[in-house]
Each structure stands twice: as structure tokens, then as C-alpha cells.
Amino acid sequence: MEITVHGAGFDSLNTVHFGRLVIPSVPRLNDSTMRFGVPVDDTFLTDRGPAPVQPLASGAYDIRVESRRGRSNALRIMLVNDKGAR
């Protein structure tokens, strides 16, 4: 699944803060749009250490985009594990 974010001030490469995860080098599509894949695990957790990779849990996550101009306000999304859904 991908998330599309519309806004202003995106750089050619941005850092996305997805809850506690930090996803570096996310490109913009144009000056006001960027798209990135929803993380499936905690690979982008900066303080994860040598622990095995863990899947992301369902729940609310704040998304912020950071560029050279600063960090955006938070956008809250709900991540739902729908393996059993039809």
C-alpha cells in the first residue's frame, strides 16, 4: 500500500516520520505531491538495535514530512491489519 501526501515545500528527497519510524530519502512526485510505501515492519526504527525485525502493529500513526524548510504538521492515519478481511 502507498500513501500519497499533498502539501507544499517538498524537497527532491524528504524524510518521512511515520510514528517512531524514520524513512529517509523519499522523493517527491512534484512540488506539491509525494508518495511512499507504508512500512510493513520496524526496519526504519532508528533505535531498533540488533533485535529481529518486527511487523508493524495495527493502530494510529502520525505522519510528518521533513525537508530543508522544516517539519510538517502531523497527519494521523489508522493502520489496519486486514489479513482476515474480505
Phi, psi and omega in degrees: 000145178241152176246132175254129180243129176252136180185210180216154175085016178289143174271176176297326173229131184235163173252127179257128174260113182246094190061233178272354180281146177237113183254109183276161169058046177271119182283156173269155174276321175203190185298338185235008184219137171220157182220139177213156179282141176291126178299142179260348181211186185268024181306324184269014177282117189293331183253028185292327181068205184275009182297152176298151179297135180243140176293152176288141179275154172297150178150185181274136178228135173271137176247132173228146177248130180246130176228185178298338181277352180129196182246139181286169169292162182280143171242120182268131175236161177249121177264124183239126174280109186250032180303327180267356183282157177237000000 
